[in-house]
Amino acid sequence: MKYSVVTGIFLCSVVGSYSQKPPTTQETLAFLRKNITVQYIAKPNADNSPIATIDPESVAKNTNGIVFGTKSNNKMEIGAQFLISLFQDDKDKDFNSSQLQLLANLVMLISSKPFTIAFVNDAVDPIQPKYVPQYRFDTIQAIPGWLTVWPAVFAPDDPKSAGTIIVGEKLFRDLKEFQIVFLNLVTCMYVKEFGSYSFFATHETPQASAFAANPVLRRKIKYCFPNPDTRKTVNLGIATGVTYMIADAYKKDAAQWFGEPDIVIRTRVESGKASGPGVSSIPDNVQLKNIIDKDNLADKGYDLVSPPFEPHPSFSYGKGFRLQDLGPKYIIRNEVSLGLFSIFFLNNLGVGEFLNVVTFNNNRLLNAAPENRLAIFIENLCLMLLNGQTLADVKAKPPQKKGYLLGLAMFDLFTGYIPNANAALFNQLAGGTISPDLMALYFGEIRNTCMEAAKNTKTYADLSLVEVQVVSIKRMLGMQ
């Protein structure tokens, strides 16, 4: 059985060339019900509030839509819809959840460990700050005067568990939004990226740009708000790519954002340092703002003011930067860029095989220091496409089709095809060492062919430039 999900213009195989037999719908549901523990805190505004357990099997048999209570859901309606969409067969419903179920199953197979999702009822009453310290969740003012739970994923206390997700209700507008957040957090958890939810969608200013100092930017602009901790970039980029599988609108926005001349990232600062949940623990040397300062690029930014950004009582919005002004290192080391990078590989490999990249060679990627992960990620993507061949095999008898070099070709595209680039520069941009043998196979005629193919493409129909360029590169590598 072949599973597919439409992501924008691409028909992406969810399983693709996955080395194991794809699970059936019933196998997927049985796996999720067995390996996900559901907890519920009905009254968080109390000391030592009891924690109830909701049985996934009872949710699977539910017919009245009531999950968080006996007569009603106590205003936890979206949470109830979500659990039903996660644990019930979607064939007779309109939750469009079969892709979510399968994706969650495949992501969980990274370690095959179970996890817990805990729901906190912040819909009946706002969270009272004095009770927050007894819990681990972060909070946010979703609406004025109403403190709500900010979704987060926490490392496990038990080594047999993958971790715990904590969510509320009030923050969510609909079921689709809840599903997107869930898939992102689950993927973060299984690539061992713990912390507050930060799915890197792109946004658009509601009016003319705040960059009044630059007339070119005095219009609506698309921007993203990257995590200030640069150690998280690769793991969050992988999670973003997987999330794009069910977040087509976000993926399309990201592709358009990447190809526009005024693409912008924002840095948020407070007293000269990045701020936000958990940010205080980030070493100065890995904070995005400080790295920009160290590279002497601070003068490339523009002060952000309100409007168009709403004023905030505890932080300023710092500066905004065009990625082109910051250069290739910042273009590729960006969660939205790596999310796009990942979704194109998800299209070619399928989710199962793509996630094998994460565990390839005894979890080399997950066990590496964060600053080395991008180089390993790119190298693994190439090695996974060798279909069992070794680099020695390829060197001895280079195959006619060069698809195994797609990782390097995509890295080249996403860093803007730097003139006279070489292996040393690629390693510098990736922050690690990519196999010299792979580099030798790519640089030269193959690189020139891919570069010319990408540069000579034009957009058509509803395709973004980067999407068309990827298609052209794949054709040059013999993948189409």
BAVOPA-371032 format. One line per field, with one value per residue (C-alpha): residue number from 1; residue in three letters; x, y, z. Coordinates in nm, 4 decimals. Each point is the difference from the previous one (the first is absolute). Layout:
REM residues N
i	[NUM/...] .
aa	[ALA/...] .
east	[X/...] .
north	[Y/...] .
up	[Z/...] .
REM end
This chain:
REM residues 480
i	[1/2/3/4/5/6/7/8/9/10/11/12/13/14/15/16/17/18/19/20/21/22/23/24/25/26/27/28/29/30/31/32/33/34/35/36/37/38/39/40/41/42/43/44/45/46/47/48/49/50/51/52/53/54/55/56/57/58/59/60/61/62/63/64/65/66/67/68/69/70/71/72/73/74/75/76/77/78/79/80/81/82/83/84/85/86/87/88/89/90/91/92/93/94/95/96/97/98/99/100/101/102/103/104/105/106/107/108/109/110/111/112/113/114/115/116/117/118/119/120/121/122/123/124/125/126/127/128/129/130/131/132/133/134/135/136/137/138/139/140/141/142/143/144/145/146/147/148/149/150/151/152/153/154/155/156/157/158/159/160/161/162/163/164/165/166/167/168/169/170/171/172/173/174/175/176/177/178/179/180/181/182/183/184/185/186/187/188/189/190/191/192/193/194/195/196/197/198/199/200/201/202/203/204/205/206/207/208/209/210/211/212/213/214/215/216/217/218/219/220/221/222/223/224/225/226/227/228/229/230/231/232/233/234/235/236/237/238/239/240/241/242/243/244/245/246/247/248/249/250/251/252/253/254/255/256/257/258/259/260/261/262/263/264/265/266/267/268/269/270/271/272/273/274/275/276/277/278/279/280/281/282/283/284/285/286/287/288/289/290/291/292/293/294/295/296/297/298/299/300/301/302/303/304/305/306/307/308/309/310/311/312/313/314/315/316/317/318/319/320/321/322/323/324/325/326/327/328/329/330/331/332/333/334/335/336/337/338/339/340/341/342/343/344/345/346/347/348/349/350/351/352/353/354/355/356/357/358/359/360/361/362/363/364/365/366/367/368/369/370/371/372/373/374/375/376/377/378/379/380/381/382/383/384/385/386/387/388/389/390/391/392/393/394/395/396/397/398/399/400/401/402/403/404/405/406/407/408/409/410/411/412/413/414/415/416/417/418/419/420/421/422/423/424/425/426/427/428/429/430/431/432/433/434/435/436/437/438/439/440/441/442/443/444/445/446/447/448/449/450/451/452/453/454/455/456/457/458/459/460/461/462/463/464/465/466/467/468/469/470/471/472/473/474/475/476/477/478/479/480] .
aa	[MET/LYS/TYR/SER/VAL/VAL/THR/GLY/ILE/PHE/LEU/CYS/SER/VAL/VAL/GLY/SER/TYR/SER/GLN/LYS/PRO/PRO/THR/THR/GLN/GLU/THR/LEU/ALA/PHE/LEU/ARG/LYS/ASN/ILE/THR/VAL/GLN/TYR/ILE/ALA/LYS/PRO/ASN/ALA/ASP/ASN/SER/PRO/ILE/ALA/THR/ILE/ASP/PRO/GLU/SER/VAL/ALA/LYS/ASN/THR/ASN/GLY/ILE/VAL/PHE/GLY/THR/LYS/SER/ASN/ASN/LYS/MET/GLU/ILE/GLY/ALA/GLN/PHE/LEU/ILE/SER/LEU/PHE/GLN/ASP/ASP/LYS/ASP/LYS/ASP/PHE/ASN/SER/SER/GLN/LEU/GLN/LEU/LEU/ALA/ASN/LEU/VAL/MET/LEU/ILE/SER/SER/LYS/PRO/PHE/THR/ILE/ALA/PHE/VAL/ASN/ASP/ALA/VAL/ASP/PRO/ILE/GLN/PRO/LYS/TYR/VAL/PRO/GLN/TYR/ARG/PHE/ASP/THR/ILE/GLN/ALA/ILE/PRO/GLY/TRP/LEU/THR/VAL/TRP/PRO/ALA/VAL/PHE/ALA/PRO/ASP/ASP/PRO/LYS/SER/ALA/GLY/THR/ILE/ILE/VAL/GLY/GLU/LYS/LEU/PHE/ARG/ASP/LEU/LYS/GLU/PHE/GLN/ILE/VAL/PHE/LEU/ASN/LEU/VAL/THR/CYS/MET/TYR/VAL/LYS/GLU/PHE/GLY/SER/TYR/SER/PHE/PHE/ALA/THR/HIS/GLU/THR/PRO/GLN/ALA/SER/ALA/PHE/ALA/ALA/ASN/PRO/VAL/LEU/ARG/ARG/LYS/ILE/LYS/TYR/CYS/PHE/PRO/ASN/PRO/ASP/THR/ARG/LYS/THR/VAL/ASN/LEU/GLY/ILE/ALA/THR/GLY/VAL/THR/TYR/MET/ILE/ALA/ASP/ALA/TYR/LYS/LYS/ASP/ALA/ALA/GLN/TRP/PHE/GLY/GLU/PRO/ASP/ILE/VAL/ILE/ARG/THR/ARG/VAL/GLU/SER/GLY/LYS/ALA/SER/GLY/PRO/GLY/VAL/SER/SER/ILE/PRO/ASP/ASN/VAL/GLN/LEU/LYS/ASN/ILE/ILE/ASP/LYS/ASP/ASN/LEU/ALA/ASP/LYS/GLY/TYR/ASP/LEU/VAL/SER/PRO/PRO/PHE/GLU/PRO/HIS/PRO/SER/PHE/SER/TYR/GLY/LYS/GLY/PHE/ARG/LEU/GLN/ASP/LEU/GLY/PRO/LYS/TYR/ILE/ILE/ARG/ASN/GLU/VAL/SER/LEU/GLY/LEU/PHE/SER/ILE/PHE/PHE/LEU/ASN/ASN/LEU/GLY/VAL/GLY/GLU/PHE/LEU/ASN/VAL/VAL/THR/PHE/ASN/ASN/ASN/ARG/LEU/LEU/ASN/ALA/ALA/PRO/GLU/ASN/ARG/LEU/ALA/ILE/PHE/ILE/GLU/ASN/LEU/CYS/LEU/MET/LEU/LEU/ASN/GLY/GLN/THR/LEU/ALA/ASP/VAL/LYS/ALA/LYS/PRO/PRO/GLN/LYS/LYS/GLY/TYR/LEU/LEU/GLY/LEU/ALA/MET/PHE/ASP/LEU/PHE/THR/GLY/TYR/ILE/PRO/ASN/ALA/ASN/ALA/ALA/LEU/PHE/ASN/GLN/LEU/ALA/GLY/GLY/THR/ILE/SER/PRO/ASP/LEU/MET/ALA/LEU/TYR/PHE/GLY/GLU/ILE/ARG/ASN/THR/CYS/MET/GLU/ALA/ALA/LYS/ASN/THR/LYS/THR/TYR/ALA/ASP/LEU/SER/LEU/VAL/GLU/VAL/GLN/VAL/VAL/SER/ILE/LYS/ARG/MET/LEU/GLY/MET/GLN] .
east	[0.0000/0.1441/-0.0684/0.0134/-0.0737/-0.0163/0.2341/-0.0402/0.0987/0.1688/-0.1594/0.2091/0.0204/-0.0381/0.1732/0.1934/0.2914/-0.0367/0.1916/-0.2805/-0.3438/-0.2362/-0.2407/-0.3678/-0.2514/-0.0945/0.3641/0.0668/-0.2954/0.0948/0.3563/-0.1142/-0.2523/0.2617/0.2868/-0.1660/-0.1103/-0.2584/-0.0251/-0.2359/0.0211/-0.3552/0.0660/0.3545/-0.0748/0.0510/0.2855/0.0726/-0.2913/-0.0809/0.1136/-0.2493/0.0843/-0.2055/0.0068/0.0698/-0.2082/-0.3035/0.0611/0.0135/-0.3490/-0.1413/-0.3238/-0.1213/0.3126/0.0339/0.3519/0.0798/-0.2978/-0.3206/-0.2618/0.2179/0.3634/0.0191/0.0939/0.2778/-0.1740/0.3016/0.2028/-0.2820/-0.0217/0.3741/0.0076/-0.2850/0.1847/0.3162/-0.1442/-0.3016/-0.0149/-0.0635/-0.1821/-0.3472/0.0995/0.1122/0.3098/0.2455/0.2230/0.1288/0.3178/0.0539/-0.0415/0.2475/0.2534/-0.0123/0.0474/0.3047/0.1580/-0.0429/0.1862/0.3208/0.0331/-0.3258/-0.0301/-0.3438/-0.0799/-0.2539/-0.2203/-0.1475/-0.2972/-0.0498/-0.3427/0.0719/-0.3343/-0.2363/0.2177/0.3319/0.3090/0.0850/0.3733/0.0419/-0.0757/0.2291/0.3228/-0.1376/-0.0279/0.2631/-0.1973/0.0549/-0.2825/-0.1067/-0.2716/-0.2078/-0.2549/0.0285/-0.0307/-0.0151/0.3141/0.0157/0.2335/0.2676/0.0610/0.3320/0.1811/0.2081/0.2813/-0.0942/0.0549/-0.0156/0.2582/-0.2637/-0.2130/0.0546/-0.1328/-0.3105/-0.2057/-0.2022/-0.2778/-0.3022/-0.3165/-0.0447/0.2880/-0.1440/-0.2420/-0.0939/0.0816/0.2415/0.2149/0.0079/0.1066/0.2817/0.1329/-0.0238/0.1939/0.2683/0.0420/0.0035/0.2722/0.2015/-0.0288/0.1291/0.2951/0.0691/-0.0779/-0.1785/-0.1496/-0.2821/-0.1913/0.1529/-0.1211/0.1718/-0.2769/0.0483/-0.2112/-0.0950/-0.0123/-0.3567/0.1046/0.2981/0.3322/0.1654/0.3226/-0.0562/0.3715/-0.0100/-0.2550/0.0239/-0.1525/-0.2816/-0.2738/-0.1416/0.2750/0.0190/0.2186/0.0819/0.0926/0.2770/0.0864/0.2735/0.1889/0.1960/0.0783/-0.3596/-0.0026/0.0487/-0.2355/-0.2669/0.0517/-0.0670/-0.3121/-0.1165/0.0380/-0.2025/-0.2655/-0.0289/-0.1383/-0.3347/0.0470/-0.0157/-0.0842/0.3055/0.2193/-0.1202/0.0581/0.3497/0.0856/-0.1233/0.1838/0.3256/-0.0143/-0.0916/0.2592/-0.0849/-0.0164/0.0528/0.0838/-0.0741/0.2073/-0.1719/0.2086/-0.0285/0.2818/0.2270/-0.0861/-0.2528/-0.3051/-0.2867/-0.0810/0.3212/0.2229/0.1881/0.1788/0.1420/0.3744/0.0907/0.2181/-0.2906/-0.2660/-0.0993/0.0256/0.3480/0.1229/-0.1257/0.1853/0.3177/-0.0105/-0.0161/-0.3386/-0.2050/0.0048/-0.1776/-0.3157/-0.2840/-0.1568/-0.3482/-0.2640/-0.3756/-0.1895/-0.0087/0.1151/-0.2039/0.1891/0.0877/0.0396/0.3117/0.2090/0.0776/-0.0094/0.3658/0.1042/-0.1121/0.2443/-0.0299/0.1549/0.1835/0.1676/0.1127/0.1410/-0.0023/0.0726/-0.3195/-0.2051/0.0644/0.0121/-0.3597/-0.2875/-0.2324/0.2722/0.0847/-0.3710/-0.0221/0.3235/-0.1517/-0.3380/0.1674/0.1777/-0.3189/-0.1421/0.2785/0.0626/-0.3340/-0.0344/0.1164/0.3252/0.0558/-0.0251/0.2495/0.2420/-0.0386/0.0994/0.2458/0.3377/-0.0942/-0.1778/0.3058/-0.2078/-0.1893/0.3141/0.2063/0.0671/-0.2620/0.2558/0.0998/-0.3485/-0.0516/0.3060/-0.1040/-0.3591/0.1145/0.2437/-0.2617/-0.2473/0.2572/0.1001/-0.3641/-0.0480/0.2813/-0.2455/0.2459/0.3084/0.3030/0.1970/0.2793/-0.2415/-0.1049/0.3595/0.0990/-0.2952/-0.1980/-0.3676/-0.1551/-0.2705/0.1359/-0.3015/0.2111/0.1564/-0.3351/0.0890/0.3038/-0.1833/-0.2808/0.2491/0.1614/-0.3379/-0.1037/0.3273/-0.0385/0.2554/0.3031/0.2488/0.3174/-0.1382/0.2003/-0.0064/0.1660/-0.2683/-0.2802/0.1408/0.0280/-0.3629/-0.1202/0.2010/0.1574/0.1734/-0.1873/0.1618/0.2873/-0.0915/-0.3510/0.1369/0.2387/-0.2859/-0.2120/0.2402/0.0823/-0.2249/-0.2931/-0.0072/0.0219/-0.2821/-0.2306/0.0859/-0.0801/-0.3239/-0.1133/0.0995/-0.1799/-0.3361/-0.2986/-0.3122/-0.3221/-0.3537/-0.0133/0.3550/0.2499/0.3466/0.1686/-0.2487/0.0711/0.3736/-0.0183/-0.1856/0.2697/0.2817/-0.1650/-0.0286/0.3700/0.0868/-0.2065/-0.2752/-0.2881] .
north	[0.0000/0.3378/0.3028/0.3437/0.3512/0.3072/0.2749/0.2957/-0.1016/-0.3205/-0.3386/-0.1215/-0.3656/-0.0290/-0.3369/0.0089/-0.2434/-0.0689/-0.3175/-0.1517/-0.1020/0.3007/-0.0367/-0.0389/0.2455/-0.2427/-0.0720/0.3737/0.0600/-0.2927/0.1323/0.3522/-0.1227/-0.2237/0.2502/0.3304/0.0711/0.2775/0.2025/0.2813/0.2747/0.1312/0.2644/0.1387/0.2937/-0.2056/-0.1473/-0.3614/-0.0188/-0.3631/-0.1370/-0.2249/-0.2585/-0.0318/-0.3457/0.0168/-0.3149/0.1775/0.2944/-0.2436/-0.1254/0.3470/0.0841/0.3207/0.2163/0.0467/-0.0794/0.2501/-0.0637/-0.1986/0.2457/0.2487/0.0658/0.2914/0.2331/-0.2356/-0.0514/0.0251/-0.2279/-0.2554/0.0197/-0.0472/-0.3162/-0.1482/0.0881/-0.1633/-0.3272/-0.0709/-0.1302/0.3014/-0.1848/0.1148/0.3412/0.3357/0.0516/-0.0654/-0.1676/-0.3149/0.1816/0.1324/-0.3465/-0.1592/0.2816/-0.0156/-0.3777/0.0278/0.2769/-0.2048/-0.2889/0.2058/-0.1483/-0.1995/0.1421/0.1069/0.3537/0.1937/0.2900/0.2022/0.2317/0.2971/0.1633/0.3694/0.0597/0.0184/0.2494/0.1684/-0.1481/0.1796/0.0844/-0.1116/-0.3608/-0.0125/-0.0897/-0.3436/-0.0856/-0.0009/0.1734/0.3509/0.2513/0.2781/0.2639/-0.1444/0.2747/0.3018/-0.1098/-0.3714/-0.1983/-0.3242/-0.2957/0.0315/-0.3471/-0.1642/-0.3332/-0.1165/-0.2528/-0.3283/-0.0768/-0.3698/-0.1227/-0.2355/0.3014/0.2437/0.2952/0.1999/0.2525/0.2554/0.1975/0.2073/0.0899/0.3769/0.0677/-0.2044/0.1310/-0.3309/-0.3687/0.0450/0.2370/-0.2488/-0.2812/0.2120/0.0885/-0.3631/-0.1380/0.2642/-0.0747/-0.3757/0.0330/0.2313/-0.2527/-0.2922/0.1976/0.0944/0.3694/0.0966/0.3352/0.2371/-0.0302/0.2106/-0.1125/0.2271/0.1287/0.3150/0.3047/0.3154/0.3469/0.1321/0.3327/0.1846/-0.1227/0.1274/0.0410/0.3681/0.0549/-0.2055/0.1149/-0.3389/-0.1630/0.2494/-0.2471/-0.3201/-0.2514/-0.3657/-0.0898/-0.2827/0.0033/-0.2595/-0.1590/0.2036/-0.3193/-0.0901/-0.3468/-0.0993/0.0908/-0.3414/-0.1951/0.2686/0.0120/-0.3750/0.0386/0.2919/-0.2046/-0.2901/0.2447/0.1510/-0.3396/0.0950/0.3795/0.0742/0.3690/0.0508/-0.1827/0.2145/0.3170/-0.1167/-0.0740/0.3444/0.1630/-0.1695/0.1297/0.3623/0.2810/0.1346/-0.3203/0.0940/-0.1579/0.1745/-0.0068/0.0741/0.1624/0.1150/0.1992/-0.1145/-0.3681/-0.2282/-0.0704/-0.2446/-0.3292/-0.1779/0.2443/0.1058/-0.3363/0.0512/0.0698/0.3377/-0.1558/-0.1897/0.2732/0.1115/0.3697/-0.0363/-0.2024/0.2719/0.2552/-0.2113/-0.0207/0.3821/-0.0082/0.1973/0.3067/-0.2045/-0.0054/0.2447/0.0990/-0.1416/0.2276/-0.0029/0.0130/-0.2410/-0.2133/0.0259/0.1443/-0.2490/0.0789/-0.2121/0.0019/0.1966/-0.1577/0.0812/0.0053/-0.1553/-0.1317/-0.1011/-0.3429/0.1138/0.2729/-0.2500/-0.2456/-0.3746/-0.1233/0.1605/-0.1013/-0.3707/0.0082/0.1066/-0.2210/0.1036/-0.0513/-0.3423/-0.0800/0.0599/-0.1917/-0.2925/0.0010/-0.0419/-0.3090/-0.1263/0.0208/-0.2168/-0.2446/-0.0289/0.0678/-0.3392/0.0074/0.3691/-0.0701/-0.2821/0.2825/0.1094/-0.3424/-0.0919/-0.1377/-0.0683/0.3307/0.1961/0.3103/-0.0041/-0.0707/0.2741/0.3394/0.2458/0.2032/-0.3103/-0.1224/0.1911/-0.1565/-0.3474/0.0604/0.0891/-0.2909/-0.2480/0.1195/-0.0811/-0.3363/-0.1099/0.0496/-0.2405/-0.2901/-0.2225/0.0964/0.1360/0.3063/-0.2342/-0.1715/0.3350/0.1181/-0.3223/0.0059/0.3268/-0.0680/0.1860/0.1442/0.2410/0.0223/-0.0891/0.3481/0.1753/0.0960/0.1969/0.1465/0.1219/0.1416/0.1880/0.1336/0.1121/0.1848/0.1898/-0.1714/0.1883/0.0637/-0.2098/-0.1947/-0.3009/-0.2768/0.2154/0.2691/-0.2582/-0.1381/0.3490/0.0776/-0.3353/0.0364/-0.3444/-0.2400/-0.1569/-0.3071/0.1101/-0.2830/0.1382/0.3485/-0.1239/-0.1693/0.3152/0.2814/0.0472/-0.0940/-0.1152/0.3197/0.2150/-0.1945/0.0333/0.3665/0.0854/-0.1977/0.1871/0.3428/-0.0469/-0.0911/0.2299/-0.0207/-0.1184/-0.0792/0.0074/-0.1266/0.2044/0.0507/-0.2330/-0.2780/0.0299/0.0073/-0.3231/-0.1693/0.1146/-0.1239/-0.3380/-0.0321/0.0791/-0.2670/-0.2608/-0.0196/0.0766] .
up	[0.0000/-0.1000/0.2145/-0.1568/0.1111/-0.2188/0.1099/-0.2315/-0.3514/0.1096/0.0511/0.2917/0.0849/0.3753/0.0081/-0.3270/0.0031/0.3708/0.0757/0.2057/-0.1177/0.0291/0.2913/-0.0758/0.1447/0.2739/0.0826/0.0204/0.2302/0.2235/0.0242/0.0943/0.2588/0.1605/0.0066/0.0899/0.3567/0.0359/0.3218/0.0981/0.2610/0.0322/0.2686/-0.0311/0.2345/0.3139/0.1951/-0.0909/-0.2411/-0.0865/-0.3341/-0.1748/-0.2657/-0.3174/-0.1582/-0.3785/-0.0467/0.1498/-0.2331/-0.2909/0.0928/0.0722/-0.1831/0.1678/-0.0313/0.3780/0.1210/0.2760/0.2253/0.0321/-0.1280/-0.1855/-0.0947/0.2451/-0.2864/-0.1170/-0.3352/-0.2319/0.2245/-0.0096/-0.3801/-0.0185/0.2124/-0.2019/-0.3227/0.1362/0.1314/-0.2204/-0.3566/-0.2219/-0.2776/0.1057/0.1379/-0.1318/0.2144/-0.2872/0.2560/-0.1710/-0.1104/0.3516/0.1489/-0.2404/0.0320/0.3793/-0.0169/-0.2279/0.2060/0.3175/-0.1651/0.0275/0.3480/0.0433/0.3506/0.1341/0.1082/0.2053/-0.1053/0.2864/-0.0527/0.2321/0.0135/-0.0497/-0.1731/0.2974/0.1895/-0.0804/0.1606/0.3245/0.0121/0.3605/-0.0987/-0.3024/0.1917/0.0939/-0.3693/-0.2733/-0.2739/-0.1350/-0.0240/-0.2325/-0.0114/-0.2845/0.0496/0.2327/0.3616/-0.0802/0.0814/-0.1978/-0.0382/-0.2665/-0.1540/0.0827/-0.0081/0.2949/0.0307/0.1666/0.3663/-0.0880/-0.2585/-0.1389/-0.1030/-0.2879/0.2012/0.0840/-0.1961/0.1961/-0.1711/0.0892/-0.1910/-0.0092/-0.2386/-0.2862/-0.2594/-0.1630/-0.0277/-0.2914/0.2027/0.2872/-0.2347/-0.1438/0.3465/0.1124/-0.2970/0.0422/0.3708/-0.0544/-0.2638/0.2254/0.2809/-0.2065/-0.1383/0.3646/-0.0327/0.3199/0.0885/-0.0803/-0.3253/-0.2750/-0.3417/-0.2463/-0.2149/-0.1995/0.0685/-0.1827/0.1461/-0.0016/-0.1505/-0.1441/0.1282/0.3145/-0.1943/-0.0618/-0.0492/-0.3192/-0.2634/-0.1738/0.3050/0.0577/-0.0759/0.1371/0.0608/0.0843/0.2956/0.2332/0.3682/0.0493/0.3298/0.1699/0.0887/-0.3134/0.1381/-0.0716/-0.3687/-0.1629/0.2263/-0.0301/-0.3766/-0.0211/0.2160/-0.2135/-0.3186/0.1416/0.1210/-0.3489/-0.1069/0.1557/-0.0073/-0.3702/0.0406/0.2211/-0.2509/-0.2874/0.2002/0.0879/-0.3638/-0.1045/0.2906/-0.0943/-0.3558/0.0671/-0.0105/0.3443/0.2038/0.3598/0.3335/0.3274/0.3160/0.3275/0.2712/0.3586/0.1571/-0.2789/0.0296/-0.1597/0.2151/0.0250/0.1751/0.0923/-0.1852/0.3128/-0.0020/-0.3490/0.0037/-0.1476/-0.2690/-0.1630/0.0133/-0.3490/0.0793/0.1458/-0.2971/-0.2340/0.2119/-0.0001/-0.3792/-0.0087/-0.1708/0.2518/-0.2230/-0.2684/0.2118/0.0326/0.3290/0.0376/0.1428/0.0380/-0.2191/-0.1712/0.2933/0.3155/0.2999/0.2725/0.3709/0.0611/-0.3155/-0.3117/-0.3450/-0.0522/-0.3623/-0.3233/-0.2570/-0.3622/-0.0378/-0.3117/0.2040/0.2632/-0.2520/-0.0772/0.3534/0.1285/-0.3030/0.0550/0.3814/0.0289/0.1082/-0.2817/-0.2606/0.1445/0.0191/-0.3756/-0.0492/0.1903/-0.1746/-0.3380/0.1316/0.1586/-0.3507/-0.1393/0.2827/0.1757/0.3709/0.1189/-0.1948/0.0725/0.3718/-0.0455/-0.0842/0.3611/0.1389/-0.2774/0.1123/0.3637/0.0658/-0.1025/-0.0670/0.3290/0.1997/-0.1635/0.1532/-0.1325/-0.1920/-0.2031/-0.0897/-0.3234/-0.1662/0.1179/-0.1150/-0.3521/-0.0160/0.1246/-0.2637/-0.2681/0.1467/0.0376/-0.3757/-0.0876/0.0369/0.1807/-0.1984/0.1789/-0.1006/-0.1038/-0.2427/-0.1430/-0.0420/-0.1744/-0.2372/0.0135/-0.0814/-0.2896/0.2229/0.2593/0.2292/0.3024/-0.0284/0.0466/0.3592/-0.1136/-0.3000/0.2258/0.2489/-0.2892/-0.1143/0.3464/0.0540/-0.3254/-0.2256/0.1280/-0.2816/0.0251/0.2970/0.1088/0.2596/0.2649/-0.0366/0.0121/0.3237/0.1427/-0.0845/0.1317/0.3204/-0.0332/-0.2371/-0.2900/-0.1560/-0.2284/-0.2389/-0.0407/-0.0507/-0.2701/-0.1833/0.0071/-0.0770/-0.3652/-0.2887/0.2129/0.2032/-0.3130/-0.1664/0.3033/0.0436/-0.3613/0.0139/0.3119/-0.1285/-0.3318/0.1502/0.0180/0.2095/-0.1561/0.1105/0.3807/0.0560/0.1973/-0.1458/0.2479/-0.0805/-0.3721/0.0650/0.1991/-0.2860/-0.2452/0.2254/0.0439/-0.3768/-0.0454/0.2587/-0.1859/0.2610/-0.2374] .
REM end
